[in-house]
């Protein structure tokens, strides 16, 4: 069977990779998931990182005096859980960019060492994002509901825009985590 070398299409049935001319294999699902994780992590970090809201709040210093009206600002870096959330998403975004570049640069070679390292780091990024999502979610629930036992008042009734953007950011980060889950599942399926 004679084929032109430059125009033939080679399909690797075991890995579902496609290459033109038999030279460069590309796993499109892996690249798509890495790009998706990168974009979602970037969006989550930027949304909460740029989120800021200022409100005038009445503060009662002494019950017999009228309240003082003070401007109060809500920013992510006022709470360590939100700071961790931003850093974790920025780290996941950076890793997503580096791993995407490495996968594109080495798509023609069969580097099992690169695959093993990216799988290990995919698991680490998944763990970091899951812990950051949990921390930010817990603080978000406290802001939304408050805690009567320790006399923490809810703040989302005052800083509604800030809380809504935190919720959107948390949603993007959870979807980014899901992309890393699929990357790990894809690596497990590919290796077995």
C-alpha positions as CSV (number, residue, x, y, z in Angstrom):
1,X,0.0,0.0,0.0
2,X,1.6,3.2,-1.2
3,X,0.8,6.6,0.4
4,X,2.2,10.1,0.1
5,X,4.3,10.8,3.1
6,X,3.2,14.4,3.6
7,X,-0.5,13.9,3.1
8,X,-1.3,10.8,5.2
9,X,-3.2,10.9,8.4
10,X,-2.0,8.7,11.2
11,X,-4.4,7.8,14.0
12,X,-3.1,6.2,17.2
13,X,-6.2,4.1,18.4
14,X,-4.8,3.5,21.8
15,X,-4.3,7.2,22.8
16,X,-6.8,8.8,20.4
17,X,-4.1,11.2,19.2
18,X,-4.1,12.5,15.6
19,X,-1.1,13.5,13.6
20,X,-0.6,14.6,10.0
21,X,2.3,12.9,8.2
22,X,3.0,10.7,11.2
23,X,5.3,13.3,12.8
24,X,3.4,15.4,15.3
25,X,0.7,13.9,17.6
26,X,-1.7,16.2,19.3
27,X,-4.1,15.2,22.1
28,X,-6.7,17.9,21.6
29,X,-8.7,17.0,24.7
30,X,-5.6,17.6,26.9
31,X,-4.8,20.9,25.2
32,X,-8.4,22.1,25.5
33,X,-8.7,21.2,29.2
34,X,-5.4,22.9,29.9
35,X,-6.5,26.1,28.1
36,X,-9.9,26.0,29.8
37,X,-8.2,25.6,33.3
38,X,-5.9,28.5,32.4
39,X,-8.7,30.8,31.4
40,X,-11.0,29.9,34.2
41,X,-8.3,30.4,36.9
42,X,-7.3,33.7,35.3
43,X,-10.9,34.9,35.3
44,X,-11.4,33.8,39.0
45,X,-8.2,35.6,40.1
46,X,-8.9,38.8,38.2
47,X,-12.6,39.1,39.2
48,X,-11.9,38.8,42.9
49,X,-8.6,40.6,42.7
50,X,-10.2,43.7,41.1
51,X,-13.4,43.5,43.3
52,X,-13.8,46.5,45.6
53,X,-16.8,48.2,47.1
54,X,-17.1,51.2,49.4
55,X,-20.2,51.9,51.5
56,X,-21.1,54.5,54.1
57,X,-21.9,52.6,57.3
58,X,-23.4,53.9,60.5
59,X,-21.3,53.1,63.6
60,X,-22.7,53.4,67.1
61,X,-19.9,54.3,69.5
62,X,-22.1,55.2,72.5
63,X,-25.7,54.3,72.7
64,X,-26.7,57.8,73.8
65,X,-25.0,59.6,70.9
66,X,-26.1,59.6,67.3
67,X,-24.2,57.2,65.0
68,X,-21.1,58.1,63.1
69,X,-21.2,57.6,59.4
70,X,-17.9,56.1,58.2
71,X,-16.9,55.0,54.7
72,X,-15.9,51.3,54.8
73,X,-14.3,49.4,51.8
74,X,-14.4,45.7,51.1
75,X,-11.4,44.3,49.3
76,X,-10.1,40.8,48.8
77,X,-6.9,41.3,50.7
78,X,-8.7,42.2,53.9
79,X,-9.4,38.5,54.5
80,X,-6.6,35.9,54.3
81,X,-8.9,33.3,52.8
82,X,-9.6,35.5,49.8
83,X,-5.9,36.3,49.5
84,X,-5.1,32.6,49.4
85,X,-7.9,32.2,46.8
86,X,-6.3,34.8,44.5
87,X,-2.8,33.4,44.9
88,X,-4.0,29.8,44.3
89,X,-5.9,30.8,41.1
90,X,-2.9,32.8,39.9
91,X,-0.7,29.8,40.5
92,X,-3.1,27.5,38.7
93,X,-3.3,29.9,35.8
94,X,0.5,30.2,35.6
95,X,0.9,26.4,35.8
96,X,-1.8,26.0,33.1
97,X,0.1,28.4,30.8
98,X,3.5,26.6,31.4
99,X,2.0,23.1,31.0
100,X,0.2,24.2,27.8
101,X,3.4,25.5,26.3
102,X,5.3,22.4,27.3
103,X,2.6,20.1,25.8
104,X,2.6,22.1,22.6
105,X,6.4,22.2,22.4
106,X,6.7,18.4,23.0
107,X,3.7,17.2,21.0
108,X,5.8,15.3,18.5
109,X,7.8,13.3,21.0
110,X,6.7,10.6,23.3
111,X,7.9,12.0,26.6
112,X,6.4,9.8,29.3
113,X,8.5,11.7,31.9
114,X,6.7,15.0,30.9
115,X,3.4,13.2,31.1
116,X,4.1,11.9,34.5
117,X,5.3,15.3,35.8
118,X,2.3,17.1,34.4
119,X,-0.1,14.6,35.9
120,X,1.6,15.0,39.3
121,X,1.3,18.8,39.0
122,X,-2.2,18.6,37.8
123,X,-3.1,16.7,41.0
124,X,-1.2,19.3,43.1
125,X,-3.1,22.2,41.3
126,X,-6.4,20.4,41.9
127,X,-5.6,20.1,45.6
128,X,-4.5,23.7,45.9
129,X,-7.6,25.0,44.1
130,X,-9.9,22.7,46.1
131,X,-8.5,24.0,49.4
132,X,-8.7,27.7,48.2
133,X,-12.3,27.2,47.0
134,X,-13.2,25.7,50.4
135,X,-11.6,28.5,52.3
136,X,-13.1,31.2,50.1
137,X,-16.5,29.5,50.2
138,X,-16.4,29.2,54.0
139,X,-15.7,32.9,54.4
140,X,-18.3,33.7,51.8
141,X,-20.9,31.8,53.8
142,X,-19.9,33.7,56.9
143,X,-20.3,37.0,55.0
144,X,-23.7,35.9,53.7
145,X,-25.1,34.4,56.9
146,X,-23.0,35.7,59.8
147,X,-22.4,33.6,62.9
148,X,-24.6,34.3,65.9
149,X,-22.5,32.1,68.3
150,X,-19.4,34.4,68.0
151,X,-21.4,37.6,67.2
152,X,-20.2,38.0,63.7
153,X,-22.6,40.0,61.7
154,X,-23.4,39.3,58.1
155,X,-21.8,41.8,55.6
156,X,-23.3,40.7,52.3
157,X,-26.4,42.7,53.0
158,X,-24.2,45.8,53.0
159,X,-21.6,44.8,50.4
160,X,-23.9,43.0,47.9
161,X,-21.9,43.8,44.8
162,X,-18.6,42.6,46.4
163,X,-20.3,39.3,47.6
164,X,-21.9,38.7,44.2
165,X,-18.5,39.0,42.4
166,X,-16.9,36.7,45.0
167,X,-19.6,34.2,44.2
168,X,-18.9,34.5,40.4
169,X,-15.2,34.2,41.0
170,X,-15.7,31.1,43.1
171,X,-17.9,29.6,40.3
172,X,-15.1,30.1,37.8
173,X,-12.5,28.6,40.1
174,X,-14.7,25.6,40.7
175,X,-15.0,25.1,37.0
176,X,-11.2,25.4,36.7
177,X,-10.9,22.8,39.4
178,X,-13.2,20.6,37.3
179,X,-10.9,21.0,34.3
180,X,-8.0,19.8,36.4
181,X,-10.1,16.8,37.5
182,X,-10.8,15.9,33.9
183,X,-7.0,16.3,33.1
184,X,-6.2,13.8,35.9
185,X,-8.9,11.4,34.7
186,X,-7.7,11.7,31.1
187,X,-4.1,10.8,32.2
188,X,-5.4,7.8,34.2
189,X,-7.4,6.5,31.3
190,X,-4.5,7.1,28.9
191,X,-2.1,5.1,31.1
192,X,-4.4,2.1,31.6
